[in-house]
Amino acid sequence: MPVTDVSYDDIMQELTSRHWFNTSIKLQAQGSDIMPALASFLRAEIVGTNGGSGLLATQFKGIEQVRLLVKEKPGTNIVKVEIKSTSDKLGKEISSDLKKVLW
């Protein structure tokens, strides 16, 4: 379920004010193409974009929060997705699913 009515600054403050579990993956795609695909697949809200980088926010079961920081490596088709979640297990499951679907 998308997290709505939040700004980029709200998310950045949230990420520094509470504990998050982290995992990251690298995908072969362009940043501008991957953002809508991630948003659709995870039912996430695109909170902010800047070129090939962006931030998405979603939640699962209304409890578990997930934030994705997407960064495109300049000059390549490689995108790093940093997954921050309030559940370690959920973050790892999302990482695994994204590798299967988008790699």
N, C-alpha and C positions, 0 to 999 in steps of 0.2 A: 504494500500500500504506500503510495507516495507521501512524502512529508511536504505539506504545502505551507505557504505563508512564512517561509524562512528566507533569510538573506545569506549571502556569502559570509558576511561578517558574523552573523548569528552562528553559523556552522563552525567557523574557525574558532570562535570563543568556546563553543560547546566542546570542540575537540581538545582544548587545553584545560577544561575545567572538570573533566571526569575521566575515569579509566576506560580505555578502549583496547580491545584485542586487535592485533595487526597481522595481516598476511598480505602478500603481494604476488602478482603474476605479471608476466609479459605476454602480450598478444600481438599477432601480426595483423596490423590494420592501421588506418590513418585516424588520428584523433578526431577530426571533424566527422568521420563516418561512424566511429565507434560509440560516440556519445548517445545518439538516438537509439542505436541497437541495444546498448546497456540499459538505457531508460525503459525501453519497451520490455526487454527480457526480465528485468528485476522490478518492473512497475515502480520506477524511481522518478523523482522530480529532478530535472536539471536545474541546479541552483545557480551555477555560474560557469561561463566559458571564457577562454582567452586563447584564441588561436587553436592549437592542438591540445590544450589542457582544459580541464573542467572539473566540476564537483557535482556529485549526485547524492541525493538523500532518499532513503526509503525506510520502511519498518515492516516487521513481520509479526503477525499475531497481535499487533497493537502494542507490543511490549519491547521486542528486540529491535534496537536501532542499528542501522547500517549507513555508513558514509563511504563513498568511493571517490578517491582522488585520481584523476586520469591525467597522465603526462605523456605527451608524444616526444620521442627522441628525435631531435632535429636531423633532417637528412636521411631518415630511415622510415620504414613502415612498421616500426616497433612502438608499441604503446605499453607503458607500465601502468597497471591499475593497483593502487594501494587500497586495500579493503580494511576499513575500521568498523568493528562491530562490538556490541555489548555482550556478545556470546562468542567465545572462541570457536565452539563447534560450528555455529552458523557461518562465521567468516570462512572457515575451511571448506564447508560445503559449497558456499558460493564460489570460492576459488576453483574448486574441482569442477563444478558445473560449467563455469565460464570457459575453462580449458577444453572441456568436451565439446561445447557448442560453438565457440568462436575461434579456436586455434586452427 
